[in-house]
Amino acid sequence: MDRIPSSRPEDSSEPAFKSRRAGRVKVEKGASMRSQNVYRIDVKVRDLSTCGFMAECGAPVQIGSYVSLDVPGIGPVHAQVRWQIGATMGGMFLDPINLTRCEWTGVKAEWSGRSE
């Protein structure tokens, strides 16, 4: 019986998992999230990237549903829930965000004390 060769060689050094599209920044901040059904859930955002977020959520959220996460400095950001395990869930932003505008991750400018 002939064996069909696998598309990936056995000695491949490639990881078996997909790498993230964007680096994550740890934030540990409370936020408000709304669903399409107009209910509001308080969540604790654990990390954030330009493409998505991970948060602790006390209520179950349907995987695949669309939500809006209030991000300080940016406002409501639309996302799709991609996974939930226990109280932890992850969402993918429909449009990437700019982390420099986010109050959680942006670097605060220092006042020089001079006026021009």
MIMITI-84569 format. One record per residue (C-alpha): residue number from 1; residue in one letter; chain; x, y, z. Coordinates in steps of 0.2 Angstrom, whole numbers, plus 5000, padded with zeros to 4 digits. Example, Ala and Ser with C-alpha at 12.3 -4.5 7.8 and 13.67 -1.06 7.14 Angstrom:
% MIMITI-84569
 pos code unit east north   up
   1    A    A 5062  4978 5039
   2    S    A 5068  4995 5036
END
This chain:
% MIMITI-84569
 pos code unit east north   up
   1    M    A 5000  5000 5000
   2    D    A 5007  5017 4995
   3    R    A 5008  5030 5008
   4    I    A 5003  5048 5003
   5    P    A 5017  5060 5008
   6    S    A 5012  5074 5020
   7    S    A 5013  5092 5014
   8    R    A 5025  5096 5029
   9    P    A 5041  5086 5031
  10    E    A 5043  5077 5048
  11    D    A 5059  5086 5052
  12    S    A 5052  5104 5048
  13    S    A 5057  5117 5061
  14    E    A 5041  5127 5058
  15    P    A 5029  5128 5073
  16    A    A 5013  5119 5073
  17    F    A 5003  5134 5077
  18    K    A 5000  5151 5069
  19    S    A 5010  5166 5074
  20    R    A 5001  5182 5079
  21    R    A 4999  5195 5066
  22    A    A 5003  5209 5079
  23    G    A 5012  5210 5095
  24    R    A 5002  5211 5111
  25    V    A 5003  5224 5125
  26    K    A 4998  5220 5142
  27    V    A 4985  5233 5149
  28    E    A 4975  5225 5163
  29    K    A 4961  5239 5162
  30    G    A 4943  5239 5165
  31    A    A 4932  5243 5150
  32    S    A 4914  5242 5143
  33    M    A 4909  5230 5129
  34    R    A 4892  5230 5120
  35    S    A 4885  5217 5109
  36    Q    A 4874  5218 5094
  37    N    A 4859  5214 5106
  38    V    A 4863  5231 5114
  39    Y    A 4868  5223 5131
  40    R    A 4883  5230 5140
  41    I    A 4896  5219 5149
  42    D    A 4910  5226 5160
  43    V    A 4926  5217 5155
  44    K    A 4944  5218 5161
  45    V    A 4955  5219 5145
  46    R    A 4971  5209 5148
  47    D    A 4981  5213 5133
  48    L    A 4978  5223 5117
  49    S    A 4986  5224 5099
  50    T    A 4982  5233 5083
  51    C    A 4972  5218 5078
  52    G    A 4963  5212 5093
  53    F    A 4961  5210 5112
  54    M    A 4960  5197 5126
  55    A    A 4948  5201 5141
  56    E    A 4940  5193 5156
  57    C    A 4922  5193 5154
  58    G    A 4909  5187 5168
  59    A    A 4896  5182 5155
  60    P    A 4896  5170 5141
  61    V    A 4898  5179 5124
  62    Q    A 4893  5169 5108
  63    I    A 4908  5165 5097
  64    G    A 4907  5174 5081
  65    S    A 4896  5188 5088
  66    Y    A 4900  5206 5084
  67    V    A 4904  5218 5099
  68    S    A 4910  5235 5102
  69    L    A 4924  5238 5114
  70    D    A 4926  5256 5122
  71    V    A 4945  5260 5120
  72    P    A 4950  5276 5129
  73    G    A 4957  5288 5117
  74    I    A 4950  5279 5102
  75    G    A 4932  5276 5107
  76    P    A 4921  5261 5102
  77    V    A 4930  5249 5092
  78    H    A 4920  5235 5082
  79    A    A 4926  5217 5084
  80    Q    A 4921  5199 5082
  81    V    A 4922  5187 5096
  82    R    A 4934  5173 5091
  83    W    A 4935  5162 5106
  84    Q    A 4930  5160 5124
  85    I    A 4937  5148 5137
  86    G    A 4929  5150 5154
  87    A    A 4929  5169 5159
  88    T    A 4943  5173 5146
  89    M    A 4938  5178 5128
  90    G    A 4947  5185 5113
  91    G    A 4941  5197 5100
  92    M    A 4948  5202 5083
  93    F    A 4945  5221 5078
  94    L    A 4936  5223 5061
  95    D    A 4948  5237 5057
  96    P    A 4965  5238 5065
  97    I    A 4968  5252 5078
  98    N    A 4982  5264 5081
  99    L    A 4990  5260 5098
 100    T    A 4998  5277 5099
 101    R    A 4980  5285 5101
 102    C    A 4975  5272 5115
 103    E    A 4977  5280 5132
 104    W    A 4981  5262 5139
 105    T    A 4996  5260 5128
 106    G    A 5001  5277 5122
 107    V    A 5017  5286 5128
 108    K    A 5012  5302 5138
 109    A    A 5022  5317 5132
 110    E    A 5032  5326 5146
 111    W    A 5030  5344 5149
 112    S    A 5046  5354 5146
 113    G    A 5041  5369 5156
 114    R    A 5045  5381 5142
 115    S    A 5033  5391 5131
 116    E    A 5038  5395 5113
END
